[in-house]
Amino acid sequence: MNFIEQYWPILALALWFGYKWWSAKQVVRMLPELRQNGAVFVDVRSAAEFALGNAPGTINIPLPDLGSRLAELPKDRDVVLCCASGSRSGMAKMMLRTRGFAKVHNAGTWSNLC
C-alpha cells in the first residue's frame, strides 16, 4: 500500500500512456474499413513537420489552425487524426467532438497510417 501511495503519479501516468497506446491500436485495426468508407485523414502537426514526412492521403491542418478550418472537414464522415506522438491529435479529437463531430478517431502517430 505504501508503494501505491508513494508512486501513484507515476502509475497514473503509465496507465494514461498505456490507454493512449491501446486506443491508437484499436483505430489502426479499423483503418482498412475507415479508408473504404471514405474517412478523412488529418495530420495536425506543423507544416514543417508534415513536410519532413507524412502518411499518404493525409491532409495537414496544424492544431493551432484547426478551429478556424473546421469547414474543411465533413461532419457526416469519419475523421482520423494523427500527429507525432498522439497528444496533439488527442487534443484535436476533443476539439472536434465539442464542435459537433461525432465520428472522430485518434490514430496516434502519423506512421500508424502508413
N, C-alpha and C positions, 0 to 999 in steps of 0.2 A: 504494500500500500504506500509506503514511503517513497518508493521508486516512482509511482504514478504521480504523487503529489509534487515530487521534485522535478520530474521531466515532462509534465503534461503539455507544456507549449511545444516541445519537440515532437511529442507523439501526435498532437493535433496537426502540426504542420505535415508530418509524414502521412497521416490519414488524408489530408487535403490533396497532397500531391498524388497519392495512390488513387483517390477518387478521380482526379483530373485525368490521369493516365488511363484508367479503366473506361471512363466515359468516352475519351477520344477513340479508344479501340472499338467501342460499340459503334461509333459513327463510321469508322474505317470499314467495318464489316458491312455497313449499309451502303457504301459508296457505289457499287455497281447498280443497285436499284435506284438510288438518287440520281445518278447520271442518266439512266434510262428514262426516268420520269421528268427530265428537264430541269433539274436543280441548277441554281445559280451558285457559282463558286467564287467567293470573295476573299482576297488576301488583304488583311488590314495592317500589314507592315508599311513602313515608309516607302516612298517611291524609290529611294536609293537602295534599300534592302531588296525590294521587289526586282529591281534591275539586275542585281547580282545573281539572282536565281529565283525561279518561281515554277509552280506546277502548271502544266499545260491546261489551258481553258479557264484559268482564273483571271478575274479582273482585280485591279488594285484600287481599293478605296482606303487610304490610310485612316486609322482610327480617329484622329482629330478631325477629319473631314466627313466622317460617316453621318453625323447628324444633319449636315447641310446637303447631303447627297442621297437621302433616303428615297427620293423619287426615282432613282435609277434601279431600285430593287423592287421586284414584284411581290406583293403581299399574298398572292394566291399560289405561289410555288415555294418549294423548299429552298432555303438559303443555307449554304455550307460555308462556314467561316474558318480561316486559318491565320496563323502568324508565325513567329519564330519559336515560341515556347508553348503557346496555348493560353497565355494570360490575357493578351490584348484581344484575342478572338473571344475569350470568355466575357470580357467587358463588353465587346461588341454584341454578343448574344443577348446579354442583359438589356442593352440599349434597344435592340430591335424588338425584343419581347415587350418592353414597356411602351413601344411605339406602335404596337398592334400587329407585329409579325408573329404568326403562330407557329410556323414550321421553320425553326432555326436550329442549326446543328453546329457544334464546335468540334472540328476535326483535329484540333491541336496544332501541331506543326505543319507547315506547308509541305514538307517532304512526305507526310502521310497521304497526300493526294496524288503523288507520283505513281 
